[in-house]
Amino acid sequence: MPRAGAAHPPEAVKAPRKAALASWIGSAVEYYDFFIYGTAAALVFGKIFFPSVDPKLATVAAFATFGVGYVTRPLGAVALGHIGDKFGRKKVLTFTLLLMGISTFMIGLLPTYDQVGILAPILLVVARLLQGISAAGEQAGANSMTLEHAPDDRRAFFTSFTLSGTQAGLILATLVFLPIAQLPEAQLLSWGWRIPFFLSALVVAVGFWVRRTLPETPAFQQEEQAHDTAKLPIATLFRVQWADVLRVIFAALVSVVSTIFSVFTLSYAVNTMHIERATMLTVLILANVVALGAIPAFAALSDRIGRRPVFIFGALGSAALIWPYMWSLSQVNLPLIFTFGILLSGVVYSAANGVWPSLYGEMFDTRVRLSGMAIGTQIGFALGGFAPTISAAVLGEGPNGWVPVAAFVTVTAAIAALSIATARETYRTPMSALGKR
């Protein structure tokens, strides 16, 4: 099998690059929509959808609406995983993009609690549930598409562009909210918060245009031509590779680091420590700009030394760095907030984030790959989605009130590292042999 640096014919390079570009742009679009919800939940939704309750409870309720998007993700993973493994990756990616765009635009049209009462948060939850269904198939579909187009010796590098796209979506969402956050409170709460949701129509149109000509993967086409696709991919998955599904579920708990950093600490810093919104949004932007380079760099490293050591470094490093980052927030020490924020999310977490698309995908056979990745990640991500809610509930009073939150992040990241420590190393395994016993 060729290793890094081996020559590849032009036709063998063109398709992987096209698949990586399509996955990058599609993920950026998809997660722009998904992340503007998280930013709005941290800064706005508690005040306009739950204004009649105590401010802390309103924050918990707003974060809960963020979390419910993860409730439908396992269900969406089952349905979209079945479609992707039986009928092709491309069909899933088209559906997820359109559904995310429609549900996000719908949020921008919603009335507030003052206008229609309890119906407002109900409609908000419905739209968020639809976002969750879309996100359930997006990353698994994009990862499977890119992984199966990539050359064997650079699978992690090419597949990492799905996660780079996710970071780009977060950057775009934060950049859009940055000027919006500068509006006077009354304007922000009345109409300003709607603008990022309306802009989703434009970014979805771009993503759909890019993906429309993407070919199906060679691995899936070979199985389809050989009539070897699984009749019931979910049943095959749990009969043959249930242990790998469990590994992915526990490994995906590392996502708690991301949602705590991008959602909970934003709210904690602004609403509890009274740090300027623009300052914290700038921290998010800079960390994710650094991650754009760090993610493919760590992925390329894993193509040389293996998936497991890189992922474990990212998980355990994040478990340690959450402590100085949250301490710096509690001290309102801006230089340390920027330093530890960029080091935590931009650099160290990127090691796990850049490797998991290939690491998880390589655990599964082509016949069940999309289902295995989707179901495993979405169950694990569900805890990540509710992590801000859990953290808001356990946040204590006083200067050390953040300690239970940091402990929660450390435990979940350590579980993720332990799970991957039990996995097989696959970076030298040919595509045709992946998932085989």
Salt bridges, closest charged atoms under 4 A:
ASP85 OD1 - ARG89 NH1 2.81
GLU138 OE2 - ARG211 NH2 2.50
GLU148 OE2 - ARG89 NH2 2.58
GLU148 OE2 - ARG369 NH1 2.74
ASP152 OD1 - ARG155 NH1 2.95
ASP153 OD1 - HIS8 NE2 3.11
GLU185 OE2 - LYS47 NZ 2.89
GLU185 OE1 - ARG277 NH1 3.55
ASP228 OD1 - ARG367 NE 3.96
ASP244 OD1 - ARG247 NH1 3.12
ASP244 OD2 - ARG424 NH2 3.66
ASP244 OD2 - ARG437 NH2 2.78
ASP303 OD1 - ARG307 NH1 2.86
GLU362 OE2 - ARG155 NE 2.72
GLU362 OE2 - ARG307 NH2 2.70
ASP365 OD1 - LYS436 NZ 2.95
